Amino acid sequence: MASGSHAIAFRQAALFQSLWLQVASHVRTDRALPARFERVLRQHRGFGSRDRRLYRELFYTTLRFLPWLEAGAGAGALTDNDIQLVVWLSASLPATQPMKEALTAKWPALPPRTSERAALAQSLGRSRASASLLPDWFKQECPTDFSGADYDSLTSRAPLWIRLQTGDPTSVEHEFSARGWTWDVSKDLPEAWRLATDVEVESTQAFLRGQLEVQDIGSQWVLHQARPQKGEQWLDACAGAGGKTLQLARLVGPEGTVIAHDIRPAALTELHARTSRARLGNVRSVYEVTGTFDAVLVDAPCSGTGTWRRAPHLKWSTHSSTLTEMSGLQSEILKKFAPFVRPGGRLVYATCSLARSENEEVVTHFLQHHPQFSMWPRSSETRRDSSPTGSTLLPSRLDSDGFFVATLERSRT
């Protein structure tokens, strides 16, 4: 008879199989799949926070390694070996560790821990162990091959990065230390700190005092490439909830101004709350834009191919047709906001995409139709891939999401 821990682990495995079956048929079509899964979780009123963390981690792990599981039972089902593989590949968190240890002991087919994920899948009899963990169409779009560090990063779990919003991090350090947390400070962007993925940063006094924000280091990198100057007047044309808006407000300083625009009232409401918490007095939200600016940031809506580390469901619900649709929208947005750049000012185009169709090709198309703009000189920073029409940050460079940024300058006449 199985021990208590083994019995619990097998019940959890069976329950996850049933949870997965309720969303499996939507994997290729629903770009809001995590919200669908959350609704399934809410049906189980007996779940505590640890239960929800466990099943979320198994859900996201299944999505990351879906091609290795598709040779299983079919019709979206997961076999016992599939569950075994998912548990083994899941992150070692307080919520997952008991299940990982119990199933490792009970299922002798599970090989010793190895860093070679493909070797593990092969040892479990995966007929498609050599299948790419990225969709085939992406090979024509991504500015890197499907091997090596870039591939490993893009198919692994994303880290947790924060951005300091204080010039004196002493109190933040003391609070983190008191909680037993450790962190790494980026040598590239000193305000970027990497923490363990399971810490609850938003419960800290430092967060409530506005001394930090959760923001991927790649997102922080975008504005450092654009090099905002103290005292400049900026328009954040697609501000959303304001991750880059807050960073931009700090970079231009109290003597500068950031006008945040978005068509979604809920996004601007959240931005206002975040701005108040950060005690930033140089941000103003608007629905209608007037005037011209030293610089305009167009952080455009995109397919999100650069975010697949933290949103792996988008790998399977994004298609080449998605890129065609998004690139048309991006071109229209650039065209709409270009007139708000003053003569001699800058237009900064950014996406969280790694697709050429949404990045270099959009910039090229814009420059062909707007001769008053030209590429602005890029910095000599080397930890990125550059092209004549912009810079791409691949996830392996800074352990980040993937981003693209291009800075264009408007002529003075």
Order of alpha helices (4+ residues) and beta strands (2+ residues): alpha-alpha-alpha-alpha-alpha-alpha-alpha-alpha-beta-alpha-beta-beta-alpha-beta-alpha-beta-alpha-beta-alpha-beta-beta-alpha-alpha-beta-alpha-beta-beta-beta-alpha-beta
